């Protein structure tokens, strides 16, 4: 028998069913924030159970979730043994949490509407499509084994629900609890390319304290907004220097730094007594997080040094280390490239990307991991995290085939 042909035939025959599976997944909101993601997890568990899978639920304690800034997290693991089960364990990871839809949609962000061969929904590209592709890849592998393919090992499906908050209570929680120890991981992605490295990220909450006073007598207070403006100028004044730093990893450019959120003040006629900035500093793989953090803190503190009545608190919200290639990922890359080129009819590059993902946590645990999934040639084509996020359904079919065939090769 030809394993590749059997896998392709199964996926083709079940593609319409896979589309409906994905539609049911995207119809359950899992916006993060606020991060009430147990309902979305339960829907996925229900759909998987209907397919005959045994679904293990890992509920993160509610107090820990609340302290984290979310409302509920239930992670799922499905384990499918092939042959004697003595071969490698390969985990397929997808996250079911998504960013809120925002404004400007032409479609219902929770509708899973289809037009011109594309499904539109929040999370359909990042990364609920990976839930569908991974599920049907495992189904196709079961069909191949039934048809006579000699496979040996275990494939795990990891569905996690806090990637948008950094992954510490998603893959991080599963690894911390020692409920999984795969030999390889294919993480969620959304492009033709195979991602072998990505940036790290530091996020800070900067609280500027001053003294509020009547707007008609500003000299009697200490304006926190003026001090915050000095910090903003210092942060953005550093960007030309960051642009001069270049990563050696293809696909990753320079470090970046932005302020993504500002809030403060009490009323129009009151000098602001407190302003809060939330900022994001992306780190290329070559940078040291401790050094970067010290530099950012120095920039902030230096901007307000000597200002009477002004005090600044700097709280680290997130440290996501960069994903760096591990030697063992060469097998993953080779298998995905070979089958990707065969299925898509074009070379599949292995690159780095400037974003960060929860896949880094597998890498930090010493597990070779790459990112691959259904999607366009570039992130922007999918409108990921923007209005009218969409997925080409033919890409879903082909990517499912690539994942299943690559895993079959690793289990053969």
C-alpha positions as CSV (number, residue, x, y, z in Angstrom):
1,X,0.0,0.0,0.0
2,X,1.0,3.6,-0.5
3,X,0.7,5.4,2.9
4,X,0.8,8.9,1.3
5,X,-2.1,8.0,-1.1
6,X,-4.2,6.5,1.6
7,X,-3.7,9.6,3.8
8,X,-4.6,11.9,0.9
9,X,-7.6,9.9,0.0
10,X,-9.0,9.9,3.6
11,X,-8.5,13.7,3.9
12,X,-10.1,14.4,0.6
13,X,-13.1,12.2,1.5
14,X,-13.5,13.9,4.9
15,X,-12.7,17.5,3.9
16,X,-16.4,18.7,4.0
17,X,-16.7,17.1,7.5
18,X,-13.5,18.8,8.6
19,X,-14.8,22.2,7.5
20,X,-17.9,21.7,9.6
21,X,-15.8,20.6,12.5
22,X,-13.8,23.8,12.2
23,X,-17.0,25.9,11.9
24,X,-18.3,24.4,15.2
25,X,-14.9,25.3,16.9
26,X,-14.9,28.9,15.8
27,X,-18.5,29.5,16.8
28,X,-17.7,29.3,20.5
29,X,-16.1,32.5,21.6
30,X,-12.7,32.3,23.4
31,X,-11.7,35.9,23.5
32,X,-8.6,36.5,25.6
33,X,-9.0,38.8,27.4
34,X,-11.3,38.2,29.3
35,X,-10.1,34.6,28.9
36,X,-13.2,32.5,29.9
37,X,-12.0,29.6,27.8
38,X,-13.4,26.5,29.5
39,X,-16.6,26.6,27.3
40,X,-14.5,26.5,24.1
41,X,-12.4,23.7,25.5
42,X,-15.5,21.7,26.4
43,X,-16.9,22.1,22.8
44,X,-13.6,20.8,21.4
45,X,-13.7,17.9,23.9
46,X,-17.2,17.1,22.9
47,X,-16.4,17.0,19.2
48,X,-13.3,14.8,19.8
49,X,-15.3,12.4,22.0
50,X,-17.8,12.0,19.2
51,X,-15.0,10.8,17.0
52,X,-14.1,8.2,19.6
53,X,-11.1,9.8,21.1
54,X,-10.4,9.5,24.8
55,X,-10.0,13.1,26.0
56,X,-8.0,14.0,29.1
57,X,-9.0,17.4,30.7
58,X,-6.4,19.4,32.7
59,X,-8.2,22.1,34.6
60,X,-5.9,24.9,35.8
61,X,-6.9,25.9,39.4
62,X,-9.3,28.9,39.4
63,X,-7.2,31.0,41.8
64,X,-4.1,30.6,39.7
65,X,-6.1,31.5,36.6
66,X,-7.5,34.6,38.2
67,X,-4.1,35.7,39.5
68,X,-2.9,35.2,35.9
69,X,-5.5,37.7,34.6
70,X,-7.9,35.2,33.0
71,X,-11.2,33.5,34.0
72,X,-11.0,29.8,33.1
73,X,-8.6,27.4,31.4
74,X,-9.1,23.7,30.7
75,X,-6.3,22.2,28.6
76,X,-6.9,18.9,26.7
77,X,-4.7,16.0,25.7
78,X,-5.6,13.1,23.3
79,X,-3.2,10.2,23.0
80,X,-3.3,7.9,20.0
81,X,-1.1,4.9,20.0
82,X,0.1,3.3,16.7
83,X,1.6,-0.2,16.5
84,X,3.3,-1.3,19.7
85,X,3.6,2.3,20.8
86,X,7.3,2.0,21.4
87,X,8.4,4.5,18.8
88,X,8.6,8.3,19.3
89,X,5.9,10.4,20.8
90,X,4.9,13.4,18.5
91,X,2.7,16.1,19.9
92,X,0.5,18.3,17.7
93,X,-0.2,21.5,19.6
94,X,-2.9,24.1,18.8
95,X,-4.3,26.9,21.0
96,X,-8.0,27.6,21.2
97,X,-7.8,31.1,22.7
98,X,-8.0,34.1,20.5
99,X,-7.7,37.9,20.6
100,X,-11.1,39.8,20.8
101,X,-12.5,40.5,17.3
102,X,-12.4,44.3,17.4
103,X,-14.3,46.5,14.9
104,X,-14.5,46.6,11.1
105,X,-15.8,43.1,10.3
106,X,-17.7,42.3,7.1
107,X,-18.7,38.9,8.5
108,X,-19.9,37.6,11.9
109,X,-16.6,37.0,13.7
110,X,-18.2,33.9,15.3
111,X,-20.1,32.7,12.2
112,X,-17.6,30.6,10.3
113,X,-19.1,32.0,7.1
114,X,-17.6,30.8,3.8
115,X,-17.1,32.9,0.7
116,X,-15.0,32.2,-2.4
117,X,-13.3,29.3,-0.7
118,X,-12.4,31.1,2.5
119,X,-13.8,30.7,6.0
120,X,-14.1,34.0,7.9
121,X,-14.0,34.0,11.8
122,X,-11.9,35.2,14.7
123,X,-9.3,32.6,15.3
124,X,-9.9,30.6,12.1
125,X,-6.2,31.2,11.1
126,X,-4.7,31.6,14.6
127,X,-5.0,28.9,15.6
128,X,-8.3,27.1,15.5
129,X,-7.5,25.8,12.1
130,X,-4.7,23.8,13.7
131,X,-7.2,22.1,15.9
132,X,-9.0,20.9,12.8
133,X,-5.8,20.0,10.9
134,X,-4.3,18.1,13.8
135,X,-7.5,16.2,14.5
136,X,-7.9,15.1,11.0
137,X,-4.2,14.3,10.6
138,X,-4.6,11.8,13.4
139,X,-7.8,10.4,11.9
140,X,-5.9,10.0,8.6
141,X,-3.1,8.2,10.3
142,X,-5.6,5.8,11.9
143,X,-7.1,5.1,8.5
144,X,-3.6,4.5,7.0
145,X,-2.7,2.0,9.8
146,X,-6.0,0.2,9.3
147,X,-5.1,-0.1,5.6
148,X,-1.8,-1.7,6.4
149,X,0.7,1.1,7.1
150,X,3.4,0.0,9.6
151,X,3.5,2.8,12.2
152,X,5.0,2.7,15.7
153,X,4.7,5.4,18.3
154,X,2.2,7.8,19.8
155,X,0.6,11.0,18.5
156,X,-0.7,13.4,21.1
157,X,-3.0,16.3,20.4
158,X,-2.4,19.2,22.8
159,X,-5.2,21.8,22.9
160,X,-4.3,24.6,25.1
161,X,-6.1,27.9,26.0
162,X,-3.8,30.7,27.1
163,X,-1.4,31.4,24.2
164,X,-2.5,35.0,24.0
165,X,-1.4,35.5,27.6
166,X,1.9,33.7,27.0
167,X,1.3,30.0,27.3
168,X,2.5,29.5,30.9
169,X,-0.9,27.9,31.9
170,X,-1.2,26.1,28.5
171,X,1.8,24.1,27.3
172,X,3.7,25.4,30.4
173,X,1.1,23.9,32.7
174,X,1.1,20.5,31.0
175,X,4.9,20.3,31.1
176,X,5.0,21.6,34.7
177,X,2.5,18.9,35.7
178,X,4.6,16.2,33.9
179,X,1.5,14.8,32.1
180,X,3.4,14.8,28.8
181,X,6.9,14.3,27.5
182,X,6.9,14.2,23.7
183,X,10.0,13.6,21.6
184,X,8.9,16.1,19.0
185,X,6.3,18.9,18.7
186,X,4.6,20.5,15.7
187,X,3.2,23.7,17.1
188,X,0.5,26.0,15.7
189,X,1.3,28.1,12.8
190,X,-0.4,29.8,9.8
191,X,1.8,29.9,6.8
192,X,3.4,27.8,4.1
193,X,6.8,28.2,5.8
194,X,8.1,26.0,8.6
195,X,9.1,28.2,11.6
196,X,12.2,27.1,13.4
197,X,12.9,30.3,15.5
198,X,11.0,33.3,16.8
199,X,11.5,36.4,18.8
200,X,11.3,36.7,22.6
201,X,9.1,39.3,24.3
202,X,9.2,41.4,27.4
203,X,6.0,43.2,28.5
204,X,5.9,45.8,31.3
205,X,3.3,47.8,33.1
206,X,4.7,51.3,33.9
207,X,2.7,53.2,36.5
208,X,3.6,56.9,36.8
209,X,2.5,58.5,40.1
210,X,2.1,62.2,40.6
211,X,-0.3,64.4,42.6
212,X,-3.7,65.3,41.2
213,X,-4.9,68.8,41.6
214,X,-7.5,71.3,40.2
215,X,-6.9,72.1,36.6
216,X,-7.0,75.8,37.2
217,X,-3.9,75.5,39.6
218,X,-1.6,72.9,37.9
219,X,1.4,74.3,39.8
220,X,-0.1,72.9,43.0
221,X,0.2,69.3,41.8
222,X,2.6,67.0,40.0
223,X,1.4,66.1,36.5
224,X,1.8,62.3,35.9
225,X,0.9,62.7,32.3
226,X,3.7,65.1,31.6
227,X,6.1,62.6,33.2
228,X,4.5,59.8,31.1
229,X,5.1,61.8,28.0
230,X,8.8,62.1,28.8
231,X,8.8,58.3,29.1
232,X,7.1,57.9,25.8
233,X,9.6,60.2,24.1
234,X,12.5,58.2,25.6
235,X,11.0,54.9,24.5
236,X,10.3,56.0,20.9
237,X,13.6,57.9,20.8
238,X,15.4,54.6,21.2
239,X,13.8,53.0,18.1
240,X,16.5,54.2,15.6
241,X,19.1,52.4,17.7
242,X,17.1,49.2,17.7
243,X,16.8,49.3,14.0
244,X,20.6,49.1,13.7
245,X,20.5,45.7,15.5
246,X,20.0,42.9,13.0
247,X,19.3,39.2,13.7
248,X,21.3,36.6,11.8
249,X,18.1,34.4,11.6
250,X,16.3,34.6,8.3
251,X,12.9,36.1,8.6
252,X,13.7,38.0,11.8
253,X,14.8,41.6,11.5
254,X,15.4,44.0,14.3
255,X,14.2,44.3,17.9
256,X,11.0,46.4,18.4
257,X,9.5,48.4,21.2
258,X,6.0,49.9,21.5
259,X,3.5,51.3,24.0
260,X,0.3,49.5,23.3
261,X,-2.0,50.9,26.0
262,X,-2.3,54.2,28.0
263,X,-4.8,55.0,30.7
264,X,-5.0,57.6,33.5
265,X,-6.4,60.8,34.8
266,X,-9.7,61.3,36.6
267,X,-11.4,64.2,34.7
268,X,-10.9,66.8,32.0
269,X,-10.4,69.6,34.6
270,X,-8.0,67.6,36.9
271,X,-4.2,67.4,36.6
272,X,-3.6,63.6,36.2
273,X,-2.3,62.0,39.4
274,X,-1.6,58.6,37.9
275,X,-1.0,57.3,34.4
276,X,-0.4,53.6,33.4
277,X,1.5,52.6,30.3
278,X,1.7,49.0,29.0
279,X,4.6,48.3,26.7
280,X,6.0,45.5,24.6
281,X,9.7,44.9,23.8
282,X,10.4,42.2,21.2
283,X,13.8,40.5,21.5
284,X,15.7,38.8,18.6
285,X,17.1,35.4,19.5
286,X,20.6,36.8,19.9
287,X,19.6,39.2,22.7
288,X,19.9,38.4,26.4
289,X,16.5,39.0,28.2
290,X,18.2,40.1,31.5
291,X,20.3,42.7,29.7
292,X,17.3,44.0,27.7
293,X,15.1,44.3,30.8
294,X,17.8,46.3,32.6
295,X,18.1,48.6,29.6
296,X,14.3,49.2,29.4
297,X,14.1,50.0,33.1
298,X,17.0,52.4,32.8
299,X,15.3,54.2,29.9
300,X,12.1,54.7,31.9
301,X,13.7,55.7,35.1
302,X,16.1,58.0,33.3
303,X,13.3,59.8,31.6
304,X,11.8,61.0,34.9
305,X,14.9,61.3,37.0
306,X,14.9,64.6,38.9
307,X,11.2,65.4,38.4
308,X,9.8,66.6,41.7
309,X,6.8,64.7,43.0
310,X,7.0,61.9,40.4
311,X,7.4,58.2,41.2
312,X,7.5,55.3,38.8
313,X,6.7,51.7,39.3
314,X,7.8,49.1,36.7
315,X,6.2,45.7,36.8
316,X,7.2,43.0,34.4
317,X,4.0,41.4,33.0
318,X,5.6,38.8,30.7
319,X,8.9,37.3,29.8
320,X,8.7,35.0,26.8
321,X,12.1,33.7,25.7
322,X,12.9,33.4,22.1
323,X,12.5,30.1,20.3
324,X,15.9,28.8,19.2
325,X,16.4,25.7,17.0
326,X,17.3,22.5,18.8
327,X,19.5,20.0,16.9
328,X,16.7,17.4,17.0
329,X,14.4,19.5,14.9
330,X,16.2,18.6,11.7
331,X,14.0,15.4,11.3
332,X,10.8,17.5,11.7
333,X,12.0,20.1,9.2
334,X,13.1,17.5,6.6
335,X,9.8,15.6,6.8
336,X,7.6,18.7,6.6
337,X,9.6,20.2,3.8
338,X,9.6,17.0,1.7
339,X,5.8,16.5,2.0
340,X,5.0,20.2,1.8
341,X,6.9,20.5,-1.5
342,X,5.1,17.4,-2.8
343,X,1.6,18.5,-1.8
344,X,1.9,22.3,-2.5
345,X,4.2,22.0,-5.5
346,X,6.7,24.5,-4.4
347,X,9.7,24.7,-2.0
348,X,8.8,25.1,1.7
349,X,11.3,27.4,3.5
350,X,12.4,27.0,7.1
351,X,12.6,30.5,8.6
352,X,12.3,32.6,11.8
353,X,9.4,35.0,12.5
354,X,9.3,38.2,14.6
355,X,6.3,37.2,16.7
356,X,6.4,34.9,19.7
357,X,4.4,31.8,20.6
358,X,3.8,29.3,23.3
359,X,5.9,26.8,21.3
360,X,9.0,28.2,23.0
361,X,8.0,26.4,26.2
362,X,8.5,23.0,24.6
363,X,11.9,24.3,23.3
364,X,12.8,25.5,26.8
365,X,12.0,21.9,28.1
366,X,14.5,20.6,25.6
367,X,11.9,19.2,23.1
368,X,12.6,19.8,19.4
369,X,9.7,21.9,18.1
370,X,8.8,23.6,14.9
371,X,5.7,25.5,13.8
372,X,3.7,24.5,10.8
373,X,0.0,24.7,9.8
374,X,-2.7,25.8,7.4
375,X,-2.4,29.4,6.1
376,X,-1.1,31.8,3.6
377,X,2.4,32.7,2.5
378,X,2.5,35.7,4.8
379,X,0.8,36.4,8.1
380,X,-0.9,39.5,6.8
381,X,-2.7,37.6,4.0
382,X,-4.9,35.9,6.7
383,X,-5.8,39.1,8.5
384,X,-4.7,37.3,11.6
385,X,-5.7,39.3,14.7
386,X,-7.4,41.9,12.4
387,X,-11.0,42.3,11.1
388,X,-12.1,39.6,8.6
389,X,-9.5,37.0,9.7
390,X,-9.8,34.2,7.2
391,X,-8.5,30.8,6.0
392,X,-8.3,29.4,2.5
393,X,-10.0,26.0,3.0
394,X,-7.9,24.4,0.3
395,X,-4.8,25.3,2.4
396,X,-6.5,23.5,5.3
397,X,-6.9,20.4,3.3
398,X,-3.3,20.4,2.0
399,X,-1.7,21.3,5.3
400,X,-3.6,18.4,7.0
401,X,-2.1,16.1,4.4
402,X,1.4,17.4,5.0
403,X,1.2,17.1,8.8
404,X,-0.2,13.6,8.6
405,X,2.4,12.4,6.0
406,X,5.3,14.0,7.9
407,X,4.1,12.3,11.2
408,X,3.7,9.0,9.4
409,X,7.3,9.2,8.2
410,X,8.5,9.8,11.7
411,X,6.6,6.9,13.0
412,X,7.6,4.5,10.2
